[in-house]
Amino acid sequence: MGAANGKLKITLVRSTNSCRADHRSTVRGLGLKRISQTVELADTPAVRGMVSKVSYLVKVADG
C-alpha cells in the first residue's frame, strides 16, 4: 500500500448490510456509498487505519 504519489484508490467491493455499525460508519467516513464506487484519498496513517478496519469490504490500489 505504498503509493508513489501519496494517494490510494479505495473501492467498495462488498455490501455493508450485515456488518457491524462501526464498520458501516467507517466505510461512510471513507466516502463510499455504493458497491463498485471508488474514491481517491491521501495515503495517511488515519486512512490506512480505516482501510485496515474494513479490509474485508474494500479493495485498495495505489493511486
PDB file with SEQRES, HELIX, SHEET and CRYST1 records, atoms N, CA, C and O in Angstrom:
SEQRES   1 A   63  MET GLY ALA ALA ASN GLY LYS LEU LYS ILE THR LEU VAL          
SEQRES   2 A   63  ARG SER THR ASN SER CYS ARG ALA ASP HIS ARG SER THR          
SEQRES   3 A   63  VAL ARG GLY LEU GLY LEU LYS ARG ILE SER GLN THR VAL          
SEQRES   4 A   63  GLU LEU ALA ASP THR PRO ALA VAL ARG GLY MET VAL SER          
SEQRES   5 A   63  LYS VAL SER TYR LEU VAL LYS VAL ALA ASP GLY                  
HELIX    1 AA1 ALA A   21  GLY A   29  1                                   9    
HELIX    2 AA2 PRO A   45  LYS A   53  1                                   9    
SHEET    1 AA1 3 THR A  38  ALA A  42  0                                        
SHEET    2 AA1 3 LYS A   7  LEU A  12 -1                                        
SHEET    3 AA1 3 VAL A  58  ASP A  62 -1                                        
CRYST1    1.000    1.000    1.000  90.00  90.00  90.00 P 1           1          
ATOM      1  N   MET A   1       0.795  -1.193   0.000  1.00  0.00           N  
ATOM      2  CA  MET A   1       0.000   0.000   0.000  1.00  0.00           C  
ATOM      3  C   MET A   1       0.842   1.263   0.000  1.00  0.00           C  
ATOM      4  O   MET A   1       0.379   2.270   0.536  1.00  0.00           O  
ATOM      5  N   GLY A   2       1.997   1.283  -0.540  1.00  0.00           N  
ATOM      6  CA  GLY A   2       2.808   2.486  -0.556  1.00  0.00           C  
ATOM      7  C   GLY A   2       2.685   3.207  -1.878  1.00  0.00           C  
ATOM      8  O   GLY A   2       3.408   2.897  -2.825  1.00  0.00           O  
ATOM      9  N   ALA A   3       1.787   4.155  -1.954  1.00  0.00           N  
ATOM     10  CA  ALA A   3       1.558   4.875  -3.194  1.00  0.00           C  
ATOM     11  C   ALA A   3       2.684   5.862  -3.456  1.00  0.00           C  
ATOM     12  O   ALA A   3       3.145   6.558  -2.552  1.00  0.00           O  
ATOM     13  N   ALA A   4       3.118   5.908  -4.710  1.00  0.00           N  
ATOM     14  CA  ALA A   4       4.224   6.782  -5.074  1.00  0.00           C  
ATOM     15  C   ALA A   4       3.834   8.260  -4.975  1.00  0.00           C  
ATOM     16  O   ALA A   4       4.644   9.091  -4.564  1.00  0.00           O  
ATOM     17  N   ASN A   5       2.605   8.584  -5.346  1.00  0.00           N  
ATOM     18  CA  ASN A   5       2.183   9.984  -5.321  1.00  0.00           C  
ATOM     19  C   ASN A   5       1.378  10.334  -4.076  1.00  0.00           C  
ATOM     20  O   ASN A   5       0.790  11.413  -4.015  1.00  0.00           O  
ATOM     21  N   GLY A   6       1.339   9.462  -3.097  1.00  0.00           N  
ATOM     22  CA  GLY A   6       0.648   9.763  -1.849  1.00  0.00           C  
ATOM     23  C   GLY A   6      -0.845   9.595  -1.891  1.00  0.00           C  
ATOM     24  O   GLY A   6      -1.542  10.149  -1.041  1.00  0.00           O  
ATOM     25  N   LYS A   7      -1.374   8.843  -2.859  1.00  0.00           N  
ATOM     26  CA  LYS A   7      -2.816   8.635  -2.988  1.00  0.00           C  
ATOM     27  C   LYS A   7      -3.129   7.136  -2.973  1.00  0.00           C  
ATOM     28  O   LYS A   7      -2.320   6.317  -3.407  1.00  0.00           O  
ATOM     29  N   LEU A   8      -4.307   6.796  -2.469  1.00  0.00           N  
ATOM     30  CA  LEU A   8      -4.812   5.429  -2.507  1.00  0.00           C  
ATOM     31  C   LEU A   8      -6.171   5.438  -3.197  1.00  0.00           C  
ATOM     32  O   LEU A   8      -6.995   6.315  -2.939  1.00  0.00           O  
ATOM     33  N   LYS A   9      -6.407   4.462  -4.076  1.00  0.00           N  
ATOM     34  CA  LYS A   9      -7.724   4.292  -4.679  1.00  0.00           C  
ATOM     35  C   LYS A   9      -8.422   3.174  -3.915  1.00  0.00           C  
ATOM     36  O   LYS A   9      -7.952   2.037  -3.892  1.00  0.00           O  
ATOM     37  N   ILE A  10      -9.539   3.507  -3.297  1.00  0.00           N  
ATOM     38  CA  ILE A  10     -10.272   2.570  -2.455  1.00  0.00           C  
ATOM     39  C   ILE A  10     -11.620   2.306  -3.097  1.00  0.00           C  
ATOM     40  O   ILE A  10     -12.353   3.242  -3.417  1.00  0.00           O  
ATOM     41  N   THR A  11     -11.957   1.015  -3.290  1.00  0.00           N  
ATOM     42  CA  THR A  11     -13.195   0.614  -3.933  1.00  0.00           C  
ATOM     43  C   THR A  11     -13.988  -0.275  -2.994  1.00  0.00           C  
ATOM     44  O   THR A  11     -13.438  -1.209  -2.411  1.00  0.00           O  
ATOM     45  N   LEU A  12     -15.273   0.005  -2.841  1.00  0.00           N  
ATOM     46  CA  LEU A  12     -16.152  -0.830  -2.032  1.00  0.00           C  
ATOM     47  C   LEU A  12     -16.550  -2.051  -2.861  1.00  0.00           C  
ATOM     48  O   LEU A  12     -17.138  -1.903  -3.932  1.00  0.00           O  
ATOM     49  N   VAL A  13     -16.237  -3.250  -2.381  1.00  0.00           N  
ATOM     50  CA  VAL A  13     -16.499  -4.464  -3.154  1.00  0.00           C  
ATOM     51  C   VAL A  13     -17.556  -5.360  -2.520  1.00  0.00           C  
ATOM     52  O   VAL A  13     -18.066  -6.268  -3.177  1.00  0.00           O  
ATOM     53  N   ARG A  14     -17.896  -5.119  -1.251  1.00  0.00           N  
ATOM     54  CA  ARG A  14     -18.929  -5.913  -0.588  1.00  0.00           C  
ATOM     55  C   ARG A  14     -19.925  -4.988   0.091  1.00  0.00           C  
ATOM     56  O   ARG A  14     -19.598  -3.853   0.437  1.00  0.00           O  
ATOM     57  N   SER A  15     -21.137  -5.481   0.278  1.00  0.00           N  
ATOM     58  CA  SER A  15     -22.188  -4.700   0.913  1.00  0.00           C  
ATOM     59  C   SER A  15     -21.942  -4.543   2.410  1.00  0.00           C  
ATOM     60  O   SER A  15     -21.327  -5.397   3.049  1.00  0.00           O  
ATOM     61  N   THR A  16     -22.430  -3.442   2.946  1.00  0.00           N  
ATOM     62  CA  THR A  16     -22.311  -3.192   4.386  1.00  0.00           C  
ATOM     63  C   THR A  16     -23.584  -3.601   5.129  1.00  0.00           C  
ATOM     64  O   THR A  16     -23.727  -3.291   6.312  1.00  0.00           O  
ATOM     65  N   ASN A  17     -24.491  -4.277   4.470  1.00  0.00           N  
ATOM     66  CA  ASN A  17     -25.786  -4.617   5.076  1.00  0.00           C  
ATOM     67  C   ASN A  17     -25.675  -5.433   6.351  1.00  0.00           C  
ATOM     68  O   ASN A  17     -26.341  -5.119   7.337  1.00  0.00           O  
ATOM     69  N   SER A  18     -24.862  -6.460   6.358  1.00  0.00           N  
ATOM     70  CA  SER A  18     -24.836  -7.353   7.512  1.00  0.00           C  
ATOM     71  C   SER A  18     -23.543  -7.228   8.313  1.00  0.00           C  
ATOM     72  O   SER A  18     -23.094  -8.199   8.922  1.00  0.00           O  
ATOM     73  N   CYS A  19     -22.951  -6.053   8.316  1.00  0.00           N  
ATOM     74  CA  CYS A  19     -21.725  -5.871   9.090  1.00  0.00           C  
ATOM     75  C   CYS A  19     -21.996  -4.957  10.278  1.00  0.00           C  
ATOM     76  O   CYS A  19     -23.079  -4.384  10.395  1.00  0.00           O  
ATOM     77  N   ARG A  20     -21.017  -4.824  11.148  1.00  0.00           N  
ATOM     78  CA  ARG A  20     -21.163  -4.031  12.361  1.00  0.00           C  
ATOM     79  C   ARG A  20     -21.405  -2.552  12.043  1.00  0.00           C  
ATOM     80  O   ARG A  20     -20.956  -2.040  11.018  1.00  0.00           O  
ATOM     81  N   ALA A  21     -22.111  -1.895  12.930  1.00  0.00           N  
ATOM     82  CA  ALA A  21     -22.462  -0.485  12.711  1.00  0.00           C  
ATOM     83  C   ALA A  21     -21.221   0.402  12.630  1.00  0.00           C  
ATOM     84  O   ALA A  21     -21.190   1.344  11.839  1.00  0.00           O  
ATOM     85  N   ASP A  22     -20.199   0.114  13.438  1.00  0.00           N  
ATOM     86  CA  ASP A  22     -18.999   0.946  13.382  1.00  0.00           C  
ATOM     87  C   ASP A  22     -18.232   0.723  12.084  1.00  0.00           C  
ATOM     88  O   ASP A  22     -17.547   1.630  11.613  1.00  0.00           O  
ATOM     89  N   HIS A  23     -18.336  -0.459  11.502  1.00  0.00           N  
ATOM     90  CA  HIS A  23     -17.706  -0.703  10.196  1.00  0.00           C  
ATOM     91  C   HIS A  23     -18.465   0.035   9.103  1.00  0.00           C  
ATOM     92  O   HIS A  23     -17.858   0.570   8.175  1.00  0.00           O  
ATOM     93  N   ARG A  24     -19.794   0.065   9.209  1.00  0.00           N  
ATOM     94  CA  ARG A  24     -20.598   0.837   8.260  1.00  0.00           C  
ATOM     95  C   ARG A  24     -20.214   2.312   8.318  1.00  0.00           C  
ATOM     96  O   ARG A  24     -20.083   2.969   7.286  1.00  0.00           O  
ATOM     97  N   SER A  25     -20.039   2.819   9.521  1.00  0.00           N  
ATOM     98  CA  SER A  25     -19.651   4.218   9.699  1.00  0.00           C  
ATOM     99  C   SER A  25     -18.267   4.498   9.128  1.00  0.00           C  
ATOM    100  O   SER A  25     -18.031   5.565   8.562  1.00  0.00           O  
ATOM    101  N   THR A  26     -17.361   3.552   9.271  1.00  0.00           N  
ATOM    102  CA  THR A  26     -16.012   3.705   8.735  1.00  0.00           C  
ATOM    103  C   THR A  26     -16.044   3.777   7.212  1.00  0.00           C  
ATOM    104  O   THR A  26     -15.351   4.599   6.613  1.00  0.00           O  
ATOM    105  N   VAL A  27     -16.846   2.919   6.585  1.00  0.00           N  
ATOM    106  CA  VAL A  27     -16.978   2.936   5.122  1.00  0.00           C  
ATOM    107  C   VAL A  27     -17.531   4.283   4.665  1.00  0.00           C  
ATOM    108  O   VAL A  27     -17.055   4.851   3.682  1.00  0.00           O  
ATOM    109  N   ARG A  28     -18.534   4.794   5.378  1.00  0.00           N  
ATOM    110  CA  ARG A  28     -19.091   6.103   5.028  1.00  0.00           C  
ATOM    111  C   ARG A  28     -18.059   7.203   5.252  1.00  0.00           C  
ATOM    112  O   ARG A  28     -18.004   8.174   4.497  1.00  0.00           O  
ATOM    113  N   GLY A  29     -17.244   7.049   6.290  1.00  0.00           N  
ATOM    114  CA  GLY A  29     -16.190   8.018   6.565  1.00  0.00           C  
ATOM    115  C   GLY A  29     -15.134   8.061   5.480  1.00  0.00           C  
ATOM    116  O   GLY A  29     -14.498   9.093   5.260  1.00  0.00           O  
ATOM    117  N   LEU A  30     -14.949   6.943   4.805  1.00  0.00           N  
ATOM    118  CA  LEU A  30     -14.028   6.888   3.673  1.00  0.00           C  
ATOM    119  C   LEU A  30     -14.641   7.527   2.426  1.00  0.00           C  
ATOM    120  O   LEU A  30     -13.943   7.749   1.437  1.00  0.00           O  
ATOM    121  N   GLY A  31     -15.941   7.824   2.470  1.00  0.00           N  
ATOM    122  CA  GLY A  31     -16.610   8.462   1.339  1.00  0.00           C  
ATOM    123  C   GLY A  31     -17.255   7.494   0.387  1.00  0.00           C  
ATOM    124  O   GLY A  31     -17.575   7.859  -0.744  1.00  0.00           O  
ATOM    125  N   LEU A  32     -17.456   6.249   0.822  1.00  0.00           N  
ATOM    126  CA  LEU A  32     -18.039   5.223  -0.046  1.00  0.00           C  
ATOM    127  C   LEU A  32     -19.506   5.019   0.289  1.00  0.00           C  
ATOM    128  O   LEU A  32     -19.872   4.871   1.455  1.00  0.00           O  
ATOM    129  N   LYS A  33     -20.354   5.013  -0.753  1.00  0.00           N  
ATOM    130  CA  LYS A  33     -21.796   4.847  -0.550  1.00  0.00           C  
ATOM    131  C   LYS A  33     -22.331   3.613  -1.264  1.00  0.00           C  
ATOM    132  O   LYS A  33     -23.245   2.960  -0.760  1.00  0.00           O  
ATOM    133  N   ARG A  34     -21.785   3.287  -2.413  1.00  0.00           N  
ATOM    134  CA  ARG A  34     -22.322   2.200  -3.236  1.00  0.00           C  
ATOM    135  C   ARG A  34     -21.227   1.192  -3.573  1.00  0.00           C  
ATOM    136  O   ARG A  34     -20.044   1.532  -3.610  1.00  0.00           O  
ATOM    137  N   ILE A  35     -21.636  -0.047  -3.819  1.00  0.00           N  
ATOM    138  CA  ILE A  35     -20.703  -1.075  -4.263  1.00  0.00           C  
ATOM    139  C   ILE A  35     -20.125  -0.646  -5.611  1.00  0.00           C  
ATOM    140  O   ILE A  35     -20.840  -0.107  -6.455  1.00  0.00           O  
ATOM    141  N   SER A  36     -18.855  -0.881  -5.805  1.00  0.00           N  
ATOM    142  CA  SER A  36     -18.079  -0.539  -7.006  1.00  0.00           C  
ATOM    143  C   SER A  36     -17.727   0.936  -7.085  1.00  0.00           C  
ATOM    144  O   SER A  36     -17.107   1.363  -8.059  1.00  0.00           O  
ATOM    145  N   GLN A  37     -18.100   1.716  -6.101  1.00  0.00           N  
ATOM    146  CA  GLN A  37     -17.698   3.126  -6.076  1.00  0.00           C  
ATOM    147  C   GLN A  37     -16.240   3.203  -5.646  1.00  0.00           C  
ATOM    148  O   GLN A  37     -15.818   2.488  -4.737  1.00  0.00           O  
ATOM    149  N   THR A  38     -15.477   4.064  -6.294  1.00  0.00           N  
ATOM    150  CA  THR A  38     -14.062   4.242  -5.997  1.00  0.00           C  
ATOM    151  C   THR A  38     -13.808   5.680  -5.580  1.00  0.00           C  
ATOM    152  O   THR A  38     -14.318   6.617  -6.194  1.00  0.00           O  
ATOM    153  N   VAL A  39     -13.018   5.845  -4.533  1.00  0.00           N  
ATOM    154  CA  VAL A  39     -12.586   7.172  -4.102  1.00  0.00           C  
ATOM    155  C   VAL A  39     -11.067   7.187  -4.048  1.00  0.00           C  
ATOM    156  O   VAL A  39     -10.432   6.154  -3.834  1.00  0.00           O  
ATOM    157  N   GLU A  40     -10.497   8.351  -4.242  1.00  0.00           N  
ATOM    158  CA  GLU A  40      -9.053   8.524  -4.161  1.00  0.00           C  
ATOM    159  C   GLU A  40      -8.755   9.409  -2.960  1.00  0.00           C  
ATOM    160  O   GLU A  40      -9.159  10.571  -2.912  1.00  0.00           O  
ATOM    161  N   LEU A  41      -8.041   8.842  -1.989  1.00  0.00           N  
ATOM    162  CA  LEU A  41      -7.742   9.548  -0.751  1.00  0.00           C  
ATOM    163  C   LEU A  41      -6.242   9.623  -0.528  1.00  0.00           C  
ATOM    164  O   LEU A  41      -5.479   8.832  -1.083  1.00  0.00           O  
ATOM    165  N   ALA A  42      -5.832  10.573   0.284  1.00  0.00           N  
ATOM    166  CA  ALA A  42      -4.421  10.728   0.633  1.00  0.00           C  
ATOM    167  C   ALA A  42      -3.965   9.509   1.441  1.00  0.00           C  
ATOM    168  O   ALA A  42      -4.723   8.949   2.233  1.00  0.00           O  
ATOM    169  N   ASP A  43      -2.723   9.119   1.222  1.00  0.00           N  
ATOM    170  CA  ASP A  43      -2.138   7.967   1.921  1.00  0.00           C  
ATOM    171  C   ASP A  43      -1.615   8.428   3.279  1.00  0.00           C  
ATOM    172  O   ASP A  43      -0.431   8.730   3.427  1.00  0.00           O  
ATOM    173  N   THR A  44      -2.514   8.481   4.274  1.00  0.00           N  
ATOM    174  CA  THR A  44      -2.159   8.915   5.620  1.00  0.00           C  
ATOM    175  C   THR A  44      -2.369   7.768   6.605  1.00  0.00           C  
ATOM    176  O   THR A  44      -3.086   6.817   6.293  1.00  0.00           O  
ATOM    177  N   PRO A  45      -1.765   7.839   7.777  1.00  0.00           N  
ATOM    178  CA  PRO A  45      -1.982   6.786   8.776  1.00  0.00           C  
ATOM    179  C   PRO A  45      -3.453   6.627   9.164  1.00  0.00           C  
ATOM    180  O   PRO A  45      -3.895   5.511   9.436  1.00  0.00           O  
ATOM    181  N   ALA A  46      -4.219   7.721   9.196  1.00  0.00           N  
ATOM    182  CA  ALA A  46      -5.635   7.636   9.548  1.00  0.00           C  
ATOM    183  C   ALA A  46      -6.415   6.845   8.499  1.00  0.00           C  
ATOM    184  O   ALA A  46      -7.231   5.988   8.839  1.00  0.00           O  
ATOM    185  N   VAL A  47      -6.163   7.135   7.231  1.00  0.00           N  
ATOM    186  CA  VAL A  47      -6.856   6.431   6.151  1.00  0.00           C  
ATOM    187  C   VAL A  47      -6.430   4.964   6.132  1.00  0.00           C  
ATOM    188  O   VAL A  47      -7.269   4.086   5.932  1.00  0.00           O  
ATOM    189  N   ARG A  48      -5.161   4.690   6.335  1.00  0.00           N  
ATOM    190  CA  ARG A  48      -4.693   3.303   6.379  1.00  0.00           C  
ATOM    191  C   ARG A  48      -5.357   2.522   7.512  1.00  0.00           C  
ATOM    192  O   ARG A  48      -5.697   1.350   7.349  1.00  0.00           O  
ATOM    193  N   GLY A  49      -5.539   3.173   8.657  1.00  0.00           N  
ATOM    194  CA  GLY A  49      -6.208   2.526   9.777  1.00  0.00           C  
ATOM    195  C   GLY A  49      -7.655   2.205   9.460  1.00  0.00           C  
ATOM    196  O   GLY A  49      -8.148   1.129   9.799  1.00  0.00           O  
ATOM    197  N   MET A  50      -8.332   3.134   8.812  1.00  0.00           N  
ATOM    198  CA  MET A  50      -9.726   2.899   8.422  1.00  0.00           C  
ATOM    199  C   MET A  50      -9.830   1.766   7.421  1.00  0.00           C  
ATOM    200  O   MET A  50     -10.718   0.919   7.526  1.00  0.00           O  
ATOM    201  N   VAL A  51      -8.927   1.746   6.452  1.00  0.00           N  
ATOM    202  CA  VAL A  51      -8.922   0.680   5.446  1.00  0.00           C  
ATOM    203  C   VAL A  51      -8.631  -0.670   6.101  1.00  0.00           C  
ATOM    204  O   VAL A  51      -9.237  -1.680   5.744  1.00  0.00           O  
ATOM    205  N   SER A  52      -7.715  -0.685   7.047  1.00  0.00           N  
ATOM    206  CA  SER A  52      -7.377  -1.918   7.751  1.00  0.00           C  
ATOM    207  C   SER A  52      -8.586  -2.462   8.512  1.00  0.00           C  
ATOM    208  O   SER A  52      -8.796  -3.674   8.570  1.00  0.00           O  
ATOM    209  N   LYS A  53      -9.369  -1.570   9.088  1.00  0.00           N  
ATOM    210  CA  LYS A  53     -10.536  -1.965   9.872  1.00  0.00           C  
ATOM    211  C   LYS A  53     -11.600  -2.639   9.008  1.00  0.00           C  
ATOM    212  O   LYS A  53     -12.260  -3.576   9.456  1.00  0.00           O  
ATOM    213  N   VAL A  54     -11.768  -2.169   7.779  1.00  0.00           N  
ATOM    214  CA  VAL A  54     -12.811  -2.714   6.899  1.00  0.00           C  
ATOM    215  C   VAL A  54     -12.200  -3.386   5.668  1.00  0.00           C  
ATOM    216  O   VAL A  54     -12.771  -3.339   4.578  1.00  0.00           O  
ATOM    217  N   SER A  55     -11.047  -4.005   5.848  1.00  0.00           N  
ATOM    218  CA  SER A  55     -10.317  -4.595   4.719  1.00  0.00           C  
ATOM    219  C   SER A  55     -11.116  -5.687   4.008  1.00  0.00           C  
ATOM    220  O   SER A  55     -10.878  -5.955   2.830  1.00  0.00           O  
ATOM    221  N   TYR A  56     -12.049  -6.313   4.701  1.00  0.00           N  
ATOM    222  CA  TYR A  56     -12.860  -7.363   4.085  1.00  0.00           C  
ATOM    223  C   TYR A  56     -13.985  -6.799   3.209  1.00  0.00           C  
ATOM    224  O   TYR A  56     -14.672  -7.551   2.518  1.00  0.00           O  
ATOM    225  N   LEU A  57     -14.167  -5.491   3.238  1.00  0.00           N  
ATOM    226  CA  LEU A  57     -15.216  -4.848   2.435  1.00  0.00           C  
ATOM    227  C   LEU A  57     -14.673  -4.051   1.253  1.00  0.00           C  
ATOM    228  O   LEU A  57     -15.414  -3.744   0.320  1.00  0.00           O  
ATOM    229  N   VAL A  58     -13.375  -3.713   1.286  1.00  0.00           N  
ATOM    230  CA  VAL A  58     -12.819  -2.821   0.277  1.00  0.00           C  
ATOM    231  C   VAL A  58     -11.628  -3.448  -0.434  1.00  0.00           C  
ATOM    232  O   VAL A  58     -11.029  -4.416   0.037  1.00  0.00           O  
ATOM    233  N   LYS A  59     -11.305  -2.860  -1.588  1.00  0.00           N  
ATOM    234  CA  LYS A  59     -10.100  -3.204  -2.347  1.00  0.00           C  
ATOM    235  C   LYS A  59      -9.294  -1.935  -2.483  1.00  0.00           C  
ATOM    236  O   LYS A  59      -9.845  -0.870  -2.762  1.00  0.00           O  
ATOM    237  N   VAL A  60      -7.982  -2.040  -2.285  1.00  0.00           N  
ATOM    238  CA  VAL A  60      -7.119  -0.866  -2.307  1.00  0.00           C  
ATOM    239  C   VAL A  60      -6.090  -1.010  -3.414  1.00  0.00           C  
ATOM    240  O   VAL A  60      -5.485  -2.068  -3.585  1.00  0.00           O  
ATOM    241  N   ALA A  61      -5.899   0.072  -4.165  1.00  0.00           N  
ATOM    242  CA  ALA A  61      -4.860   0.133  -5.192  1.00  0.00           C  
ATOM    243  C   ALA A  61      -4.102   1.432  -5.019  1.00  0.00           C  
ATOM    244  O   ALA A  61      -4.647   2.410  -4.509  1.00  0.00           O  
ATOM    245  N   ASP A  62      -2.843   1.448  -5.443  1.00  0.00           N  
ATOM    246  CA  ASP A  62      -2.059   2.677  -5.402  1.00  0.00           C  
ATOM    247  C   ASP A  62      -2.653   3.664  -6.403  1.00  0.00           C  
ATOM    248  O   ASP A  62      -3.102   3.292  -7.487  1.00  0.00           O  
ATOM    249  N   GLY A  63      -2.639   4.922  -6.005  1.00  0.00           N  
ATOM    250  CA  GLY A  63      -3.243   5.980  -6.798  1.00  0.00           C  
ATOM    251  C   GLY A  63      -2.455   6.295  -8.002  1.00  0.00           C  
ATOM    252  O   GLY A  63      -2.836   7.171  -8.778  1.00  0.00           O  
TER     253      GLY A  63                                                      
END                                                                             
